[in-house]
Amino acid sequence: MDFLNYPQPLADLIAGLSRLPGIGPKTAGRLAFYLLQQPQIAESLADAIQNALTNIRECSVCCNYTDQDPCSICSSDKRDSSLLCIVEQPRDVASLEKTREFKGRYHVLHGVISPLEGIGPEQLTVQQLLKRLDGVQEVIMAMNPTVEGEATAMYLSKILKPMGIKVTRIAHGLPVGGDLEYADEVTIARALEGRRQL
């Protein structure tokens, strides 16, 4: 999108918004004009962004985003410290916590191994993970079912199994309400592998 006809501050705002994931230049333009027409919303948004940048940091234990260190999950004595769930991103912790089913603790890798993008174990929080395994009996790999997620799970499994730690993987399969007709072969195969007795 050509921003030449816009004043520079507006062009900069549109360019900044268009760098957000899922926001193209047209949507960025609509958002920019909306924010200019709604200054209270724009100021509130700017304050929220600044507040998050100032007060949110990584937990020194699990590497999740938090405003206190350690985070509320790591500091809770009601969580099972022998059970550790490894996830790719902080938003994955939020997704798992919504279920209210998992009672253990988490570790956030902040990505997955991806040689094509130059991301190896050194760019992830693998070293922090290895320092916190005392007393852990089971590690649940909860990475996304992608090539990179599978490679990361296999890499970590090869490190953890020799330590005598039970390593499991979350099941993958059909979503509730999904139709077999529209599912791909890999999803159906995973659903069959992860079947359980009724």
N, CA, C and O of each residue as an XYZ file, in Angstrom:
792
protein
N       0.851     -1.184      0.000
C       0.000      0.000      0.000
C       0.884      1.231      0.000
O       1.883      1.289      0.718
N       0.523      2.194     -0.791
C       1.317      3.412     -0.916
C       0.899      4.413      0.152
O      -0.246      4.866      0.170
N       1.827      4.759      1.042
C       1.541      5.687      2.130
C       2.020      7.104      1.803
O       2.019      7.962      2.685
N       2.427      7.368      0.567
C       3.012      8.656      0.222
C       2.053      9.821      0.401
O       2.486     10.937      0.690
N       0.755      9.580      0.234
C      -0.222     10.664      0.342
C      -0.626     10.955      1.776
O      -1.391     11.887      2.022
N      -0.131     10.185      2.718
C      -0.484     10.383      4.121
C       0.587     11.215      4.820
O       1.756     11.173      4.437
N       0.189     11.975      5.848
C       1.211     12.637      6.680
C       2.129     11.569      7.291
O       1.689     10.453      7.567
N       3.383     11.910      7.496
C       4.369     10.924      7.949
C       3.965     10.194      9.231
O       4.133      8.976      9.294
N       3.433     10.882     10.270
C       3.046     10.132     11.480
C       1.965      9.084     11.203
O       1.986      8.003     11.791
N       1.026      9.397     10.313
C      -0.019      8.440      9.963
C       0.570      7.283      9.151
O       0.225      6.123      9.375
N       1.438      7.597      8.231
C       2.099      6.558      7.437
C       2.913      5.630      8.341
O       2.924      4.416      8.139
N       3.593      6.202      9.335
C       4.369      5.395     10.279
C       3.464      4.489     11.112
O       3.809      3.338     11.378
N       2.293      5.016     11.526
C       1.343      4.224     12.305
C       0.825      3.043     11.484
O       0.762      1.915     11.973
N       0.457      3.314     10.236
C      -0.031      2.245      9.354
C       1.064      1.204      9.129
O       0.807      0.001      9.183
N       2.271      1.668      8.879
C       3.387      0.739      8.660
C       3.632     -0.111      9.915
O       3.890     -1.310      9.812
N       3.550      0.509     11.091
C       3.752     -0.224     12.342
C       2.678     -1.262     12.574
O       2.973     -2.393     12.959
N       1.430     -0.884     12.342
C       0.324     -1.826     12.526
C       0.393     -2.979     11.529
O       0.027     -4.108     11.855
N       0.857     -2.698     10.326
C       0.912     -3.754      9.305
C       2.003     -4.787      9.597
O       2.024     -5.850      8.976
N       2.902     -4.491     10.524
C       3.926     -5.471     10.913
C       3.389     -6.492     11.920
O       4.059     -7.482     12.211
N       2.184     -6.259     12.453
C       1.582     -7.207     13.382
C       1.120     -8.447     12.623
O       0.702     -8.336     11.471
N       1.185     -9.625     13.243
C       0.768    -10.845     12.538
C      -0.714    -10.789     12.173
O      -1.556    -10.424     12.993
N      -1.012    -11.154     10.938
C      -2.392    -11.205     10.475
C      -2.984     -9.866     10.070
O      -4.157     -9.790      9.706
N      -2.185     -8.812     10.129
C      -2.671     -7.476      9.759
C      -1.977     -7.048      8.482
O      -0.767     -6.821      8.461
N      -2.756     -6.940      7.419
C      -2.208     -6.475      6.150
C      -2.291     -4.959      6.066
O      -2.836     -4.323      6.968
N      -1.761     -4.368      4.999
C      -1.753     -2.904      4.861
C      -3.149     -2.271      4.878
O      -3.328     -1.206      5.469
N      -4.133     -2.902      4.245
C      -5.485     -2.325      4.233
C      -6.101     -2.322      5.621
O      -6.680     -1.324      6.048
N      -5.975     -3.440      6.325
C      -6.504     -3.513      7.689
C      -5.756     -2.536      8.592
O      -6.361     -1.891      9.448
N      -4.451     -2.428      8.404
C      -3.653     -1.481      9.199
C      -4.138     -0.058      8.958
O      -4.216      0.738      9.894
N      -4.461      0.265      7.722
C      -4.986      1.599      7.407
C      -6.310      1.850      8.103
O      -6.521      2.923      8.668
N      -7.209      0.866      8.066
C      -8.510      1.020      8.737
C      -8.319      1.197     10.239
O      -8.971      2.042     10.852
N      -7.423      0.400     10.836
C      -7.166      0.523     12.269
C      -6.582      1.889     12.623
O      -6.966      2.499     13.620
N      -5.662      2.355     11.806
C      -5.025      3.656     12.066
C      -6.059      4.777     12.037
O      -6.071      5.631     12.923
N      -6.921      4.782     11.031
C      -7.955      5.819     10.954
C      -8.935      5.702     12.114
O      -9.386      6.716     12.647
N      -9.268      4.480     12.508
C     -10.166      4.291     13.645
C      -9.541      4.859     14.920
O     -10.213      5.552     15.685
N      -8.258      4.567     15.151
C      -7.586      5.066     16.345
C      -7.522      6.590     16.362
O      -7.620      7.208     17.422
N      -7.356      7.192     15.189
C      -7.348      8.663     15.129
C      -8.719      9.246     15.437
O      -8.829     10.336     15.998
N      -9.762      8.512     15.065
C     -11.127      8.981     15.322
C     -11.584      8.690     16.748
O     -12.566      9.268     17.214
N     -10.886      7.806     17.437
C     -11.233      7.423     18.811
C     -10.016      7.631     19.718
O      -9.390      6.657     20.137
N      -9.676      8.873     20.024
C      -8.434      9.121     20.784
C      -8.411      8.479     22.172
O      -7.340      8.116     22.657
N      -9.578      8.330     22.824
C      -9.577      7.700     24.151
C      -9.165      6.232     24.048
O      -8.408      5.732     24.880
N      -9.669      5.549     23.020
C      -9.299      4.145     22.820
C      -7.819      4.048     22.462
O      -7.118      3.159     22.945
N      -7.348      4.953     21.624
C      -5.936      4.943     21.227
C      -5.029      5.163     22.433
O      -4.018      4.478     22.585
N      -5.391      6.128     23.299
C      -4.582      6.405     24.485
C      -4.611      5.229     25.454
O      -3.584      4.892     26.043
N      -5.775      4.599     25.628
C      -5.898      3.442     26.502
C      -5.048      2.280     25.974
O      -4.383      1.582     26.741
N      -5.082      2.089     24.668
C      -4.272      1.031     24.045
C      -2.782      1.311     24.221
O      -2.008      0.412     24.551
N      -2.390      2.558     24.000
C      -0.978      2.927     24.165
C      -0.521      2.709     25.605
O       0.588      2.229     25.836
N      -1.372      3.062     26.580
C      -1.046      2.850     27.992
C      -0.915      1.362     28.310
O      -0.001      0.954     29.027
N      -1.836      0.547     27.771
C      -1.799     -0.897     28.028
C      -0.526     -1.519     27.446
O       0.098     -2.372     28.077
N      -0.151     -1.090     26.252
C       1.081     -1.603     25.635
C       2.292     -1.205     26.466
O       3.165     -2.032     26.731
N       2.348      0.059     26.878
C       3.481      0.526     27.677
C       3.542     -0.191     29.021
O       4.621     -0.562     29.482
N       2.390     -0.386     29.645
C       2.324     -1.087     30.929
C       2.823     -2.524     30.787
O       3.577     -3.008     31.631
N       2.401     -3.208     29.717
C       2.849     -4.586     29.487
C       4.360     -4.633     29.248
O       5.050     -5.491     29.798
N       4.872     -3.716     28.433
C       6.305     -3.689     28.154
C       7.123     -3.404     29.409
O       8.234     -3.913     29.559
N       6.577     -2.593     30.305
C       7.279     -2.225     31.526
C       7.216     -3.318     32.590
O       8.204     -3.563     33.283
N       6.065     -3.975     32.724
C       5.836     -4.849     33.872
C       5.845     -6.349     33.590
O       5.910     -7.143     34.528
N       5.781     -6.751     32.341
C       5.785     -8.180     32.039
C       7.207     -8.630     31.738
O       7.934     -7.982     30.985
N       7.590     -9.748     32.337
C       8.911    -10.338     32.124
C       8.771    -11.848     32.152
O       7.686    -12.366     32.417
N       9.850    -12.555     31.881
C       9.829    -14.011     31.935
C      10.047    -14.488     33.360
O      10.896    -13.968     34.083
N       9.272    -15.479     33.750
C       9.462    -16.116     35.049
C      10.852    -16.758     35.061
O      11.243    -17.397     34.084
N      11.582    -16.600     36.128
C      12.937    -17.150     36.209
C      12.939    -18.672     36.314
O      13.987    -19.300     36.159
N      11.784    -19.268     36.574
C      11.697    -20.720     36.697
C      11.183    -21.346     35.401
O      11.872    -22.167     34.795
N       9.973    -20.962     34.971
C       9.331    -21.644     33.831
C       9.437    -20.881     32.514
O       9.106    -21.430     31.464
N       9.886    -19.638     32.545
C      10.052    -18.794     31.358
C       8.727    -18.335     30.753
O       8.701    -17.851     29.622
N       7.625    -18.482     31.494
C       6.338    -17.939     31.045
C       6.328    -16.440     31.325
O       7.115    -15.954     32.137
N       5.441    -15.709     30.657
C       5.307    -14.280     30.931
C       4.596    -14.075     32.258
O       3.629    -14.771     32.567
N       5.074    -13.126     33.034
C       4.504    -12.876     34.352
C       4.760    -11.438     34.777
O       5.609    -10.752     34.208
N       4.018    -10.990     35.781
C       4.286     -9.681     36.373
C       4.873     -9.834     37.770
O       5.132     -8.842     38.451
N       5.085    -11.092     38.201
C       5.758    -11.380     39.471
C       6.726    -12.526     39.246
O       6.506    -13.357     38.365
N       7.779    -12.584     40.018
C       8.783    -13.622     39.819
C       9.075    -14.315     41.143
O       9.496    -13.650     42.090
N       8.869    -15.623     41.247
C       8.351    -16.513     40.216
C       6.860    -16.283     39.971
O       6.177    -15.626     40.757
N       6.378    -16.838     38.869
C       4.980    -16.645     38.495
C       4.062    -17.369     39.474
O       4.520    -18.143     40.314
N       2.773    -17.110     39.357
C       1.805    -17.687     40.296
C       1.751    -19.214     40.208
O       1.476    -19.872     41.211
N       2.006    -19.783     39.040
C       1.986    -21.246     38.911
C       3.215    -21.853     39.583
O       3.102    -22.828     40.325
N       4.385    -21.279     39.323
C       5.617    -21.806     39.916
C       5.653    -21.626     41.433
O       6.254    -22.438     42.136
N       5.023    -20.581     41.937
C       5.061    -20.334     43.380
C       3.923    -21.022     44.134
O       3.886    -20.977     45.363
N       2.997    -21.657     43.416
C       1.863    -22.325     44.066
C       2.286    -23.661     44.655
O       2.940    -24.462     43.987
N       1.909    -23.902     45.919
C       2.192    -25.192     46.537
C       1.093    -26.212     46.233
O       1.159    -27.352     46.691
N       0.091    -25.803     45.466
C      -1.003    -26.700     45.079
C      -0.727    -27.407     43.747
O      -1.498    -28.273     43.333
N       0.360    -27.043     43.084
C       0.709    -27.674     41.809
C       1.622    -28.872     42.049
O       2.426    -28.875     42.982
N       1.491    -29.891     41.196
C       2.290    -31.113     41.291
C       3.660    -30.868     40.653
O       3.774    -30.789     39.430
N       4.688    -30.750     41.478
C       6.022    -30.442     40.962
C       6.697    -31.647     40.302
O       7.769    -31.500     39.714
N       6.094    -32.825     40.389
C       6.685    -33.998     39.734
C       6.214    -34.120     38.282
O       6.694    -34.982     37.547
N       5.288    -33.273     37.871
C       4.705    -33.317     36.538
C       4.993    -31.996     35.821
O       4.595    -30.929     36.288
N       5.689    -32.079     34.683
C       6.107    -30.878     33.951
C       5.616    -30.950     32.511
O       5.859    -31.932     31.810
N       4.934    -29.914     32.083
C       4.422    -29.846     30.712
C       5.238    -28.814     29.935
O       5.314    -27.650     30.330
N       5.848    -29.245     28.830
C       6.665    -28.346     28.017
C       5.831    -27.850     26.842
O       5.239    -28.637     26.105
N       5.797    -26.522     26.682
C       5.034    -25.896     25.597
C       5.940    -24.985     24.777
O       7.041    -24.631     25.198
N       5.448    -24.616     23.596
C       6.228    -23.754     22.703
C       6.212    -22.297     23.145
O       7.263    -21.660     23.225
N       5.025    -21.764     23.433
C       4.858    -20.332     23.666
C       4.038    -20.064     24.928
O       3.293    -20.936     25.375
N       4.168    -18.862     25.508
C       3.361    -18.515     26.687
C       1.853    -18.654     26.456
O       1.123    -19.029     27.374
N       1.385    -18.360     25.255
C      -0.063    -18.470     25.001
C      -0.533    -19.919     25.115
O      -1.719    -20.159     25.343
N       0.378    -20.897     24.962
C       0.010    -22.300     25.111
C      -0.320    -22.635     26.570
O      -1.188    -23.464     26.841
N       0.375    -21.987     27.499
C       0.075    -22.178     28.923
C      -1.356    -21.715     29.195
O      -2.119    -22.398     29.878
N      -1.708    -20.557     28.658
C      -3.059    -20.032     28.859
C      -4.103    -20.994     28.301
O      -5.145    -21.206     28.920
N      -3.828    -21.577     27.134
C      -4.770    -22.529     26.535
C      -4.945    -23.762     27.408
O      -6.069    -24.221     27.614
N      -3.850    -24.301     27.919
C      -3.931    -25.490     28.770
C      -4.598    -25.177     30.107
O      -5.349    -26.002     30.629
N      -4.338    -24.014     30.656
C      -4.933    -23.632     31.938
C      -6.451    -23.463     31.826
O      -7.166    -23.679     32.805
N      -6.948    -23.082     30.657
C      -8.407    -22.932     30.465
C      -9.131    -24.242     30.697
O     -10.292    -24.235     31.108
N      -8.476    -25.369     30.445
C      -9.124    -26.668     30.612
C      -9.319    -27.020     32.085
O     -10.212    -27.798     32.423
N      -8.504    -26.463     32.950
C      -8.520    -26.760     34.392
C      -8.258    -28.234     34.691
O      -8.631    -28.740     35.749
N      -7.613    -28.914     33.747
C      -7.333    -30.342     33.895
C      -5.909    -30.607     34.354
O      -5.666    -31.570     35.082
N      -4.973    -29.780     33.947
C      -3.564    -30.029     34.248
C      -3.207    -29.397     35.586
O      -3.432    -28.206     35.799
N      -2.649    -30.202     36.485
C      -2.331    -29.734     37.844
C      -0.827    -29.634     38.106
O      -0.406    -29.357     39.229
N      -0.023    -29.860     37.068
C       1.421    -29.805     37.242
C       1.970    -28.411     36.978
O       1.277    -27.409     37.153
N       3.221    -28.366     36.558
C       3.897    -27.109     36.262
C       4.256    -27.079     34.781
O       4.109    -28.081     34.081
N       4.722    -25.939     34.310
C       5.010    -25.739     32.888
C       6.458    -25.330     32.672
O       7.150    -24.886     33.588
N       6.891    -25.495     31.425
C       8.135    -24.886     30.962
C       7.889    -24.389     29.540
O       7.433    -25.145     28.683
N       8.193    -23.113     29.293
C       7.958    -22.486     27.989
C       9.287    -22.391     27.241
O      10.247    -21.793     27.727
N       9.325    -22.992     26.049
C      10.543    -22.989     25.239
C      10.758    -21.696     24.456
O      11.890    -21.384     24.088
N       9.700    -20.947     24.197
C       9.750    -19.742     23.349
C      10.170    -20.078     21.925
O      10.992    -19.390     21.320
N       9.584    -21.158     21.402
C       9.836    -21.540     20.023
C      10.074    -23.038     19.900
O       9.909    -23.793     20.859
N      10.460    -23.444     18.714
C      10.788    -24.846     18.433
C      12.054    -24.885     17.584
O      12.439    -23.894     16.964
N      12.677    -26.028     17.573
C      13.882    -26.202     16.758
C      13.490    -26.127     15.286
O      12.606    -26.854     14.832
N      14.151    -25.249     14.551
C      13.856    -25.068     13.129
C      15.141    -24.695     12.404
O      15.460    -23.512     12.281
N      15.884    -25.693     11.920
C      17.159    -25.415     11.254
C      17.025    -24.456     10.061
O      17.932    -23.665      9.798
N      15.914    -24.523      9.351
C      15.725    -23.639      8.199
C      15.657    -22.173      8.600
O      16.025    -21.290      7.826
N      15.179    -21.918      9.827
C      15.107    -20.540     10.327
C      16.283    -20.209     11.240
O      16.322    -19.139     11.846
N      17.235    -21.124     11.337
C      18.411    -20.883     12.170
C      18.138    -20.983     13.658
O      18.869    -20.401     14.460
N      17.086    -21.720     14.047
C      16.743    -21.866     15.462
C      17.144    -23.262     15.924
O      16.593    -24.269     15.481
N      18.113    -23.290     16.819
C      18.555    -24.542     17.422
C      18.208    -24.545     18.898
O      17.597    -23.594     19.387
N      18.582    -25.590     19.616
C      18.300    -25.662     21.053
C      18.881    -24.475     21.833
O      18.350    -24.090     22.875
N      19.969    -23.904     21.322
C      20.621    -22.786     22.015
C      19.733    -21.538     22.031
O      19.856    -20.713     22.937
N      18.846    -21.385     21.049
C      17.973    -20.219     20.987
C      16.703    -20.406     21.825
O      15.926    -19.468     22.004
N      16.501    -21.618     22.333
C      15.333    -21.906     23.160
C      15.752    -21.948     24.627
O      16.925    -21.747     24.943
N      14.811    -22.206     25.513
C      15.115    -22.218     26.948
C      15.433    -23.632     27.446
O      15.030    -24.018     28.543
N      16.150    -24.386     26.638
C      16.492    -25.768     26.978
C      17.405    -25.816     28.200
O      17.214    -26.673     29.062
N      18.385    -24.929     28.301
C      19.297    -24.940     29.454
C      18.549    -24.676     30.758
O      18.832    -25.310     31.775
N      17.588    -23.738     30.733
C      16.781    -23.465     31.923
C      15.963    -24.709     32.296
O      15.785    -25.012     33.475
N      15.468    -25.423     31.276
C      14.704    -26.648     31.514
C      15.570    -27.690     32.224
O      15.142    -28.289     33.210
N      16.760    -27.897     31.732
C      17.631    -28.928     32.295
C      18.017    -28.638     33.743
O      18.339    -29.561     34.491
N      17.989    -27.380     34.143
C      18.346    -26.998     35.513
C      17.203    -27.236     36.508
O      17.414    -27.152     37.718
N      15.991    -27.532     36.008
C      14.856    -27.621     36.930
C      14.192    -28.993     36.952
O      13.001    -29.101     37.246
N      14.943    -30.026     36.646
C      14.367    -31.365     36.552
C      14.424    -32.167     37.850
O      13.933    -33.295     37.896
N      15.011    -31.608     38.900
C      15.106    -32.319     40.171
C      13.705    -32.596     40.711
O      12.931    -31.663     40.927
N      13.374    -33.861     40.930
C      12.059    -34.240     41.450
C      10.997    -34.444     40.384
O       9.890    -34.882     40.698
N      11.309    -34.136     39.126
C      10.337    -34.326     38.041
C      10.315    -35.799     37.649
O      11.357    -36.386     37.359
N       9.122    -36.394     37.641
C       8.966    -37.807     37.288
C       8.421    -37.996     35.875
O       8.727    -38.988     35.214
N       7.607    -37.033     35.410
C       7.048    -37.137     34.071
C       7.094    -35.781     33.377
O       6.777    -34.751     33.971
N       7.494    -35.801     32.114
C       7.483    -34.611     31.273
C       6.507    -34.858     30.129
O       6.611    -35.855     29.414
N       5.564    -33.945     29.965
C       4.579    -34.030     28.886
C       5.001    -33.059     27.791
O       5.123    -31.858     28.031
N       5.220    -33.579     26.596
C       5.548    -32.738     25.449
C       4.243    -32.240     24.831
O       3.450    -33.031     24.320
N       4.025    -30.927     24.881
C       2.781    -30.350     24.362
C       3.080    -29.368     23.231
O       2.481    -28.296     23.150
N       4.011    -29.748     22.365
C       4.305    -28.909     21.205
C       3.243    -29.145     20.134
O       2.553    -30.164     20.143
N       3.122    -28.197     19.218
C       2.173    -28.323     18.122
C       2.590    -29.473     17.208
O       3.778    -29.775     17.089
N       1.607    -30.118     16.558
C       1.927    -31.256     15.685
C       2.450    -30.822     14.324
O       1.840    -31.098     13.290
N       3.586    -30.142     14.341
C       4.256    -29.707     13.114
C       5.565    -30.470     13.011
O       5.972    -31.145     13.957
N       6.219    -30.367     11.877
C       7.522    -31.020     11.719
C       8.489    -30.493     12.778
O       9.216    -31.266     13.401
N       8.495    -29.173     12.977
C       9.392    -28.566     13.964
C       9.016    -28.971     15.388
O       9.892    -29.235     16.212
N       7.713    -29.021     15.677
C       7.259    -29.437     17.001
C       7.649    -30.872     17.301
O       8.082    -31.188     18.409
N       7.494    -31.741     16.306
C       7.874    -33.146     16.476
C       9.387    -33.285     16.656
O       9.844    -34.067     17.490
N      10.154    -32.539     15.885
C      11.618    -32.597     16.003
C      12.069    -32.127     17.383
O      12.983    -32.705     17.972
N      11.433    -31.089     17.893
C      11.776    -30.563     19.215
C      11.439    -31.581     20.290
O      12.231    -31.813     21.203
N      10.253    -32.194     20.180
C       9.848    -33.213     21.154
C      10.815    -34.396     21.142
O      11.184    -34.904     22.201
N      11.224    -34.834     19.962
C      12.158    -35.960     19.861
C      13.528    -35.593     20.444
O      14.145    -36.398     21.141
N      13.996    -34.382     20.156
C      15.286    -33.921     20.679
C      15.272    -33.941     22.210
O      16.186    -34.469     22.843
N      14.221    -33.357     22.795
C      14.137    -33.298     24.258
C      13.958    -34.687     24.858
O      14.508    -34.984     25.918
N      13.200    -35.528     24.188
C      12.983    -36.892     24.668
C      14.306    -37.657     24.756
O      14.528    -38.397     25.714
N      15.176    -37.485     23.772
C      16.474    -38.175     23.776
C      17.354    -37.709     24.934
O      18.196    -38.462     25.423
N      17.155    -36.465     25.371
C      17.921    -35.962     26.517
C      17.324    -36.450     27.833
O      18.058    -36.812     28.752
N      15.987    -36.460     27.929
C      15.316    -36.719     29.197
C      15.193    -38.198     29.560
O      15.306    -38.553     30.734
N      14.963    -39.063     28.576
C      14.760    -40.486     28.877
C      15.949    -41.120     29.597
O      15.732    -41.886     30.536
N      17.203    -40.838     29.201
C      18.341    -41.432     29.933
C      18.427    -40.973     31.390
O      19.119    -41.596     32.194
N      17.727    -39.885     31.735
C      17.719    -39.395     33.112
C      16.705    -40.150     33.972
O      16.577    -39.882     35.166
N      15.985    -41.093     33.362
C      14.982    -41.857     34.102
C      13.655    -41.138     34.229
O      12.827    -41.510     35.061
N      13.439    -40.115     33.420
C      12.195    -39.354     33.458
C      11.238    -39.927     32.412
O      11.620    -40.146     31.263
N      10.001    -40.164     32.819
C       8.970    -40.627     31.891
C       8.620    -39.477     30.952
O       8.312    -38.374     31.404
N       8.668    -39.735     29.646
C       8.364    -38.696     28.657
C       7.125    -39.120     27.882
O       7.089    -40.204     27.299
N       6.101    -38.252     27.878
C       4.869    -38.528     27.150
C       4.584    -37.383     26.189
O       5.188    -36.313     26.277
N       3.661    -37.624     25.278
C       3.289    -36.622     24.270
C       1.779    -36.467     24.321
O       1.066    -37.461     24.459
N       1.274    -35.242     24.213
C      -0.173    -35.078     24.190
C      -0.728    -35.756     22.944
O      -0.066    -35.825     21.909
N      -1.952    -36.253     23.061
C      -2.591    -36.917     21.928
C      -3.015    -35.879     20.898
O      -3.342    -34.743     21.242
N      -3.005    -36.279     19.646
C      -3.461    -35.418     18.556
C      -4.539    -36.169     17.811
O      -4.479    -37.393     17.691
N      -5.502    -35.465     17.322
C      -6.553    -36.135     16.571
C      -7.646    -35.182     16.145
O      -7.410    -33.996     15.916
N      -8.834    -35.720     16.045
C      -9.971    -34.948     15.552
C     -10.518    -34.035     16.641
O     -10.623    -34.447     17.796
N     -10.867    -32.807     16.289
C     -11.475    -31.922     17.276
C     -12.922    -32.336     17.530
O     -13.554    -32.950     16.670
N     -13.440    -32.008     18.689
C     -14.840    -32.263     18.994
C     -15.695    -31.499     17.996
O     -15.503    -30.299     17.797
N     -16.627    -32.182     17.376
C     -17.471    -31.548     16.363
C     -16.893    -31.612     14.968
O     -17.523    -31.150     14.016
N     -15.682    -32.187     14.823
C     -15.051    -32.287     13.513
C     -15.592    -33.482     12.736
O     -16.069    -34.449     13.329
N     -15.518    -33.415     11.432
C     -15.990    -34.496     10.571
C     -14.801    -35.247      9.982
O     -13.824    -34.637      9.546
N     -14.894    -36.593      9.973
C     -13.857    -37.418      9.362
C     -13.650    -37.049      7.897
O     -12.531    -37.088      7.386
N     -14.726    -36.699      7.242
C     -14.694    -36.382      5.817
C     -13.700    -35.264      5.494
O     -13.076    -35.268      4.433
N     -13.560    -34.307      6.415
C     -12.721    -33.132      6.153
C     -11.328    -33.227      6.778
O     -10.498    -32.341      6.576
N     -11.071    -34.287      7.530
C      -9.781    -34.426      8.200
C      -8.746    -35.006      7.239
O      -9.069    -35.831      6.384
N      -7.498    -34.564      7.393
C      -6.427    -35.107      6.555
C      -5.967    -36.450      7.106
O      -6.328    -36.827      8.221
N      -5.163    -37.174      6.315
C      -4.741    -38.518      6.677
C      -3.905    -38.555      7.951
O      -4.044    -39.471      8.761
N      -3.040    -37.564      8.128
C      -2.171    -37.545      9.309
C      -3.007    -37.372     10.570
O      -2.761    -38.040     11.575
N      -3.993    -36.482     10.524
C      -4.859    -36.249     11.681
C      -5.636    -37.513     12.025
O      -5.740    -37.876     13.197
N      -6.181    -38.184     11.018
C      -6.934    -39.419     11.263
C      -6.017    -40.493     11.831
O      -6.400    -41.212     12.753
N      -4.806    -40.608     11.285
C      -3.850    -41.597     11.799
C      -3.514    -41.317     13.259
O      -3.449    -42.242     14.068
N      -3.300    -40.048     13.601
C      -2.994    -39.679     14.992
C      -4.184    -39.976     15.910
O      -4.009    -40.416     17.046
N      -5.392    -39.729     15.401
C      -6.587    -40.003     16.200
C      -6.699    -41.505     16.483
O      -7.092    -41.898     17.581
N      -6.357    -42.341     15.505
C      -6.393    -43.789     15.726
C      -5.314    -44.229     16.709
O      -5.558    -45.087     17.558
N      -4.127    -43.647     16.596
C      -3.032    -43.991     17.502
C      -3.373    -43.602     18.953
O      -3.027    -44.318     19.892
N      -4.041    -42.484     19.116
C      -4.354    -41.963     20.455
C      -5.676    -42.453     21.000
O      -6.177    -41.891     21.973
N      -6.262    -43.484     20.405
C      -7.563    -43.968     20.863
C      -7.447    -44.510     22.273
O      -6.374    -44.921     22.713
N      -8.586    -44.503     22.984
C      -8.615    -45.022     24.348
C      -9.888    -45.828     24.557
O     -10.868    -45.682     23.825
N      -9.850    -46.667     25.557
C     -10.983    -47.537     25.841
C     -12.108    -46.748     26.480
O     -11.863    -45.856     27.291
N     -13.349    -47.075     26.115
C     -14.530    -46.424     26.688
C     -15.080    -47.239     27.847
O     -16.076    -46.850     28.458
